[in-house]
Amino acid sequence: MTEIRSLLDLPPGAELPPRSALEDTLTSGYAYALDLERARVRLERRLQALLRSAGETPSGELSEVTGQLADAERELADVRALLAELREQTFS
C-alpha cells in the first residue's frame, strides 16, 4: 500500500514507472485486497456463529468480533479506493 500511495503522490507530470511495474503494483494490491476480503468473510461467519449461540456467547467476544469486522470493512474499502485511483490515474 505504501508503494501505491507513493505513486499516487507523484507530482503532476512526473514520469511514471514502466507499465509492467505499475501492473505488478496493482496485481499485488489486488492480492492484498483479496486477503482482506477473505479475512472479512471469516469474521462475518464468526459473527453469525456467535449470534446463533447468543445465549452462550460472552458479550465481550461479540463486541470484539463486531469491531474487527468494522475495521476489516473499512480497510478493504480504503484499499479498493486506492487501487481504483491508481488504475484510473495510470491507465486513462
Secondary structure in CASP SS format (residue, H / E / C, confidence):
PFRMAT SS
TARGET T0000
AUTHOR 0000-0000-0000
METHOD secondary structure of the structure
MODEL  1
M C 1.00
T H 1.00
E H 1.00
I H 1.00
R H 1.00
S H 1.00
L H 1.00
L H 1.00
D C 1.00
L C 1.00
P C 1.00
P C 1.00
G C 1.00
A C 1.00
E C 1.00
L C 1.00
P C 1.00
P C 1.00
R H 1.00
S H 1.00
A H 1.00
L H 1.00
E H 1.00
D H 1.00
T H 1.00
L H 1.00
T H 1.00
S H 1.00
G H 1.00
Y H 1.00
A H 1.00
Y H 1.00
A H 1.00
L H 1.00
D H 1.00
L H 1.00
E H 1.00
R H 1.00
A H 1.00
R H 1.00
V H 1.00
R H 1.00
L H 1.00
E H 1.00
R H 1.00
R H 1.00
L H 1.00
Q H 1.00
A H 1.00
L H 1.00
L H 1.00
R H 1.00
S C 1.00
A H 1.00
G H 1.00
E H 1.00
T C 1.00
P C 1.00
S H 1.00
G H 1.00
E H 1.00
L H 1.00
S H 1.00
E H 1.00
V H 1.00
T H 1.00
G H 1.00
Q H 1.00
L H 1.00
A H 1.00
D H 1.00
A H 1.00
E H 1.00
R H 1.00
E H 1.00
L H 1.00
A H 1.00
D H 1.00
V H 1.00
R H 1.00
A H 1.00
L H 1.00
L H 1.00
A H 1.00
E H 1.00
L H 1.00
R H 1.00
E H 1.00
Q H 1.00
T H 1.00
F H 1.00
S C 1.00
END
